[in-house]
Amino acid sequence: DIVRRLGEPQGRSPHNNVANIFIDYKLLGMQIDFLDRNYDNKENPVGSVCIYSPLDISTLCIYCGKQESRTKPFKYCARCHSVKYCSSSCQKTHWLIHKIDCSAPSK
């Protein structure tokens, strides 16, 4: 029910039957821990919710969601300068979607 309401999480704990499982919504700044160790249990009760500072989306690759590092900054779209890409591969793949909204900044 949580995934249905919030969408797919950006992270999940490994399913190893040792520790309780969790899902992580990094863009929202929220981790949800469950009491059961089974992702397939749709009635899995929430054990706790951890709230933290969400990721700054301006530091993410617009296509794959990879986070930019200080040592290797991402490159902006050369035309509109409004989105960032971690690689030329992400930029080329995303172009079919991005070209609809991409326009040169007005002077």
C-alpha positions in Angstrom: 0.0 0.0 0.0 2.9 2.4 0.7 4.5 1.8 -2.6 1.2 2.2 -4.3 0.7 5.6 -2.7 4.3 6.9 -2.8 5.7 5.2 -5.9 8.8 3.0 -6.2 11.4 3.7 -3.5 14.9 4.7 -4.4 16.4 2.0 -2.2 15.6 -1.2 -0.4 17.4 -3.3 2.2 18.7 -6.6 1.1 16.2 -9.5 1.7 18.4 -11.7 3.8 16.0 -12.9 6.6 18.5 -11.5 9.2 17.3 -7.9 9.7 14.0 -6.2 9.2 13.5 -4.8 5.7 13.1 -1.2 4.8 12.4 1.0 1.8 14.0 4.3 1.3 12.5 7.4 -0.4 15.7 9.5 -0.7 13.9 12.3 -2.6 11.3 12.6 0.1 13.8 12.1 3.0 12.0 9.1 4.5 13.0 5.5 5.3 10.2 3.1 6.3 11.2 0.0 8.4 8.9 -3.0 8.5 8.4 -5.6 11.3 8.2 -8.5 8.9 11.2 -9.7 6.9 9.2 -10.4 3.7 8.6 -7.9 0.9 5.8 -10.0 -0.4 3.7 -9.6 2.8 1.2 -6.9 1.7 0.0 -6.6 5.3 3.5 -6.0 6.7 3.2 -3.6 9.6 5.4 -0.5 9.7 7.9 -0.7 12.6 9.3 2.9 12.3 9.7 5.8 10.0 12.9 7.8 9.8 12.8 11.3 8.5 15.9 13.0 7.2 17.0 15.8 4.8 15.8 14.8 1.3 18.2 14.8 -1.6 18.6 18.0 -3.5 17.2 17.1 -6.9 19.4 19.7 -8.5 22.3 17.4 -7.8 20.8 14.4 -9.6 21.1 13.2 -13.2 17.7 13.9 -14.7 17.7 10.6 -16.5 19.1 7.9 -14.2 19.0 9.7 -10.8 22.7 9.3 -10.0 23.9 11.8 -7.5 26.5 14.4 -8.5 29.8 14.4 -6.6 31.9 17.4 -5.8 34.9 15.9 -7.6 33.0 15.3 -10.9 30.2 17.7 -11.5 27.6 16.8 -14.1 27.1 18.7 -17.3 24.0 20.8 -18.1 22.1 20.4 -21.3 24.0 22.6 -23.7 20.8 24.1 -25.1 18.6 25.0 -22.2 21.0 24.7 -19.2 18.1 23.5 -17.0 18.8 19.8 -16.6 22.0 17.9 -15.7 23.3 14.6 -17.0 25.9 12.3 -15.5 27.0 11.0 -18.9 26.6 11.5 -22.6 24.8 8.2 -22.7 22.1 9.5 -20.3 21.8 12.7 -22.3 21.4 10.9 -25.6 18.8 8.4 -24.2 16.8 11.2 -22.5 16.8 13.5 -25.5 13.7 11.9 -27.0 11.8 13.0 -23.9 13.7 16.2 -23.1 13.6 17.7 -26.6 9.8 18.5 -26.1 10.5 20.9 -23.3 14.1 22.0 -24.2 14.5 25.5 -25.5 17.3 28.0 -25.4 17.1 30.5 -22.6 15.6 33.8 -23.7 17.9 36.8 -23.8 
